[in-house]
Amino acid sequence: MRHLISTADLDAISANLLLDTAERLKQALLGREVRKLPTLRGRTVVTLFYEDSTRTRVSFEIAGKWMSADVINVSARGSSVAKGESLRDTAATLAAAGADCVIIRHPASGAAQRLVDWGGSINLAQRAPSVVNAGDGIHEHPTQALLDAATLRERLGSIAGRRIGIVGDVLHSRVARSNVFLLTTLGAEVVLIAPPTLLPVGVADWPCQVGHHLDAELAGLDAVMMLRVQAERMRGGFFPSAREYSIGYALTQRRLDMLPEHAVVLHPGPMVRGMEIASLVADSPRSAVLEQVRNGVHVRMAVLYHLLAGAPEDRG
Amino acid sequence: MSSILIKSARPYGDDPVDVVLRDGVIAEVGNRLAAPSGAEVIDADGLIALPGFVDLHTHLREPGGEDAETIETGSAAAALGGFTCVFAMPNTDPVADSAVVVEYVYRRGREVGLVDVHPVGAVTVGLAGERLAELGTMASCPAGVRMFSDDGKCVHDPLLMRRALEYATALDVVIAQHAEDPRLTGGAQAHEGAVAARLGLTGWPATAEETIVARDCALAREAGAALHVCHVSSAHTVAVLRAAKAAGIHVSAEVTPHHLLLTDAVLSSYDPINKVNPPLRTGADTAAMRAALAEGVIDCVATDHAPHPPEAKDCEWAAARSGMLGLQTALSVLVHTMVESGLLDWRGMARVLSERPAQIAGLADQGRPLEVGEPATLTLIDPDAAWTVRSDRLASVATNTPYEGMRLPARVVATVLRGRVTARDGEVRW
């Protein structure tokens, strides 16, 4: 593995390898006084974030540091053409300065892929950095899907054959896209549940089912993944009101009771309590929200490990 | 004025004949014609001769965008592409919304002299879509503007579009609409469909084009005006055009070479070289474009030649400007999509590249038959040649061709404008 841009690039073997590695790293760190592995000593990891993020950035930073990589955080602002340095120049600068890995979050879909392609054309003495997509526009967020899968595997024992509902603003969700491809690769059945206005035109081509009525789906689900209703991306008019959205799609106590006993509740965070998910549900033992965060660190350690560890010739 | 003898050319692909050009007109057509003294002899040896191409839709970027194209470089690209006449869209800086700017463009075109450059005037002041520009002044000034458009933006206010169409009838000019309802394309980045959904690119629904065209056809009917639809991209729009034409509405339409060839399948690299407005659509749409062009529902081909400097494309998709070069690749893409597929013969090519666009714009001396007494304005084509597109070898300042590295059929061997060779064997005759 050279880069991680999309979960669609992962086959079942490589996805499971990442999840197994995350599990092993988790065990290795369990109960340790000093949570530090020497694996990535001497490697330089840059997080390049063009969007606000607390959990993802912190998670990558901790993952790098627990593996002894030098982690540098770069916050960038604004679009490339409008003002300041272009994305390409920023990427070239980081590469020339010696970054082994660039973890990028960017508001434009495809920004991570562009970094990969530019890396191939930059004339440098050393090899171009590995690129990890930490969220590009409304395209993908592959490490989020991996941590969701890790959490589901832990809670349910397995993913193959499970039925997983993804609920809410699929249209603007990079989490939904990454999960649809990863979970189906791992053998799960995915059903997207949203009002038609929050589903992309063309969703029929995705390897999943689509429904509009949450109540009708609940009894058949092994897990329900609530998506953030991304207010800042809303251009208005996708649904009549927050109240009506809640009536149709919020995960309330009543709906929690309609799920099978074993079913798990996931949320990528940050949660909008009330509108998306009732506080009682978010804090219930059925909710795996904090496990997701914990697994996020291990999954990202696994990703960095597979991108950066090992002899350079293995990484070509 | 010097003379030219073209030996053994095939007008419209018909049997080979010799053609003598003298004093800017076609003087003789026949077999074994003698070269007038001092004449340049072009041994066409079976090359196809068509009337010079007319492009109703280019962006020559001057004034204001000279880092991407100038009237001089754009004229060179046009001549090399077989064009003898191009229309320059008004979204320059300053906008061509006054007699001053359109006269500048017209005069620069004349000074360069490689092709007839006709400025397109803006419909609204500053392309702002708020009030009409001085259409009458631009039409009656020396530039003699024949076509008006806010291209790049849609005249989306229905009342303003109605007024523009009505006003145009007194001037005998055509309003060319960039059909895109902006309320349906907010933030749009790609054709709304499976590819955009997968790539996380906000969709540009085909309905945003179709609904504006339907509305404008109704407005043109009531006004008795001539409407031209720029760069048709959707199969649904074709159905609207067919119905409008059947109803006797004075509407014409163009399609770009890229909407005949490329689909949104090429978007997966996120390389903005493929970003264009209207966006590349599906294979069903390109098939519909080809069929409509062959049938005549879409009247003509126009390149929407849109040069951009490297920094406008060498960035993330959302930040990139829309548009692609087209003048030097148009013929080859047309041969590939329309001739090789059997959809058009060379007479048909003359129709869509020269005759119809000249008629739509009301030009008297372009798109004329290759007959004695007609203007010596023609293009010689080698249909059997093939070439590989290299952006750094194109005449434009900008290099944003989506066909880089593609091997395409047919080559322009010579372009002649009123008896003057403007390009031959890939070289411009300045």
HADDOCK unambig.tbl for C-alpha pairs under 7 A between the chains (distance, minus, plus):
assign (segid A and resid 79 and name CA) (segid B and resid 319 and name CA) 6.87 0.50 0.50
assign (segid A and resid 80 and name CA) (segid B and resid 319 and name CA) 6.90 0.50 0.50
assign (segid A and resid 81 and name CA) (segid B and resid 319 and name CA) 6.49 0.50 0.50
assign (segid A and resid 87 and name CA) (segid B and resid 315 and name CA) 6.49 0.50 0.50
assign (segid A and resid 88 and name CA) (segid B and resid 315 and name CA) 6.44 0.50 0.50
assign (segid A and resid 108 and name CA) (segid B and resid 316 and name CA) 6.54 0.50 0.50
assign (segid A and resid 108 and name CA) (segid B and resid 317 and name CA) 6.85 0.50 0.50
assign (segid A and resid 108 and name CA) (segid B and resid 318 and name CA) 5.72 0.50 0.50
assign (segid A and resid 109 and name CA) (segid B and resid 200 and name CA) 5.92 0.50 0.50
assign (segid A and resid 109 and name CA) (segid B and resid 201 and name CA) 6.46 0.50 0.50
assign (segid A and resid 110 and name CA) (segid B and resid 270 and name CA) 5.66 0.50 0.50
assign (segid A and resid 110 and name CA) (segid B and resid 316 and name CA) 6.86 0.50 0.50
assign (segid A and resid 110 and name CA) (segid B and resid 317 and name CA) 6.81 0.50 0.50
assign (segid A and resid 111 and name CA) (segid B and resid 316 and name CA) 5.35 0.50 0.50
assign (segid A and resid 114 and name CA) (segid B and resid 270 and name CA) 6.88 0.50 0.50
assign (segid A and resid 114 and name CA) (segid B and resid 316 and name CA) 6.57 0.50 0.50
assign (segid A and resid 138 and name CA) (segid B and resid 200 and name CA) 4.75 0.50 0.50
assign (segid A and resid 139 and name CA) (segid B and resid 199 and name CA) 5.45 0.50 0.50
assign (segid A and resid 139 and name CA) (segid B and resid 200 and name CA) 4.05 0.50 0.50
assign (segid A and resid 200 and name CA) (segid B and resid 197 and name CA) 5.62 0.50 0.50
assign (segid A and resid 201 and name CA) (segid B and resid 192 and name CA) 6.53 0.50 0.50
assign (segid A and resid 201 and name CA) (segid B and resid 193 and name CA) 5.46 0.50 0.50
assign (segid A and resid 201 and name CA) (segid B and resid 194 and name CA) 6.84 0.50 0.50
assign (segid A and resid 201 and name CA) (segid B and resid 197 and name CA) 6.53 0.50 0.50
assign (segid A and resid 202 and name CA) (segid B and resid 193 and name CA) 4.60 0.50 0.50
assign (segid A and resid 202 and name CA) (segid B and resid 194 and name CA) 3.88 0.50 0.50
assign (segid A and resid 202 and name CA) (segid B and resid 197 and name CA) 5.74 0.50 0.50
assign (segid A and resid 203 and name CA) (segid B and resid 194 and name CA) 6.55 0.50 0.50
assign (segid A and resid 203 and name CA) (segid B and resid 197 and name CA) 6.56 0.50 0.50
assign (segid A and resid 205 and name CA) (segid B and resid 194 and name CA) 6.30 0.50 0.50
